[in-house]
């Protein structure tokens, strides 16, 4: 079956799965289990066990929910049959060679007979590709398809081996012992006996053959044709490939680009290269399989489809993301990032952005090593020392990334690559490592910059950039946190300290013995050796403080203050910018993820994953950086921060995952203003998680979430944050009647202490306000309530008046712009006058008559007898009868701030009413000074009208066009 029909089949199947309810993984059974076979048949036992082993997904896949099946996620990458001489060279933008197109092939086609290969011999097929192209995924899918009877049905037995496991074997074993050790149920199977041609139905699969260091020289690897003869594991594999052992068996070998020549060409019948996803359609199929097949997580299916559509449009623009997504590994990273940004679930385990990138590198470089030289063994043989490939990446590519972040650059010339990645190599072994690294790994991180005019760049002008911009900041942060950016003095100091420390142990033992016979003062000079390690410790501690200082300074750069918050920047990098594009783009881009990654790398879970990659961050280092970081963060937070910078700080504390440090930082914060920040489920979860680290008694004076695009679903995620707040500002959001149920529960929660609640410009409607007002009698903390422009109406105003006496602590009430008439307004003011604490009522922008407004002012004045004797300030207009209102300026400020979002016709009518009131009041004033004051207020009203005219003129011209 060709790859395209298989891909369409997978897509059709996945869309059907979206409509049907997903069964739990434990209930799901493959088609293989439904067939009637002898359960005692070793082949059937082998298939069942292989299916269980290869269906197990890596830990990194659990962030997608853990319910995916391999078939639903798999999209076939492009596989081309290609000779080793045709394999692509490093630093070529596309995995496809220039020239005529080469038809893609499938795994079944690779095992078709070859004319010049002996018919009695099984085929040896080599499948090679660079890091991230999908070799491991293809192998997993191949094994599962064979178990289900959907692929390679000509082979009765498939025996997969991990070459990493085989390379660790030290005891000689026969082929049958190797198979029996890995698969006990195949220990006595006749297909591996070597008798007759039974082995022609056997396929061996060796994954990662480069890890075995095979030697095909006859003098070093003896010939063997007996499957029961014990040999080193490497010798067994060599004889299988030579076709001296079980020549009828077929073999599939996977390896990296640099190790293609490790097997002589005469032993390979076919070469095939995995080239990743060569088209946006394959990439879209992958994104669809990952992002659409989700259980009910509160995200509507149309929103998911729109998200994929935006991603697909960005890929079609041939952006840097499109270059990166040629590698399936970066498609995985893209899906993981979008899942993190948009499908955050408060019930799911904690996931961080740094953790996604750390898991991504572990998924692709876990267990990968580079040879670090040869060492002689006691038996005279040579054993190769191994070095972590990830650590090599940090010391080369990370060094390049750090230089770019330091100098605010995202592109690098070939000379800079040679300087930072090549370095000063001295030995042949270092040159060999560099050649392997450039062939296998460098293209994984760096891609050529697309030319501005679409023409190919000259070799001298060719520049390279990171495939994913955030990867540059991650590697730079890892380079710093691992301490690889030490100065020459620090490196020398450490070497001397280690040497003196070793000498100090021997000298100390000698002094302990001689001190029993000779006065210790003679040996006092030896105690000077102990001073140097202490001096090094002080220098080392200063270095950790420098890391914390760098983190804080990068976090609060002045030039980054007016950018969007870092989570929005990450989203725009994946989905692209829509709408007017900036005319000029600054080459010196801000690196705001860099300090956040530095903090996230100190989290224990990330350090555990990095330890598995050979990159160790000691706990003492984390402790020293944390102590210094607290001091710098507290110092910076004493200055006012823009909302976007404050959101980035919350993300940093969330990535750090250090509750103690977070609580200490929050103790210095009394106000969090995030107005105009586009809140998403992730940002709401971050805010709630950070505030949950503080003690139960901690309270914010103000939490400002006005104009943050909040909805009812987001309110539920913010519940922990609201419980730590005195003054809650939720103005200008999209909260409807359903949100009032949540707000009522919040006011009734005994652990909350909401003293001011501002709900201006939310479509609460009369039903929602009624629900909210029902909670007021039982709430004893609220002092200020703003319901301006919420659809209260006359009925809502009367209901509010009827329950005010049950809430004794309320002091200020804002019901402006709510379509309240004279009668309801008078009823409300009368109730406020009888209330023991209410001192101000806002009623402007309501359809009140002149008589009604005059009555309101009279009702607000205390009476001589009866009543409470208190004055209630009624703000209904900029005038109070023939005098100016004391609050005319706040009224105009509120109208000016919100005129662009309110109904312009309604606002204009009210402003014209204000002008008539001002003109009439001015005529009643005999004082020249008071008339001048009236004219000043009139001028302010007219300026608001002029500003409204300027705002509406461009809209009318656009509509005319």
Order of alpha helices (4+ residues) and beta strands (2+ residues): alpha-alpha-alpha-alpha-beta-alpha-beta-alpha-beta-alpha-alpha-beta-alpha-beta-beta-alpha-alpha-alpha-alpha-alpha-beta-beta-alpha-beta-alpha-alpha-alpha-beta-beta-alpha-alpha-alpha-alpha-alpha-alpha-alpha-alpha-alpha-beta-alpha-beta-alpha-alpha-beta-alpha-beta-alpha-beta-alpha-beta-alpha-beta-alpha-beta-beta-beta-alpha-alpha-alpha
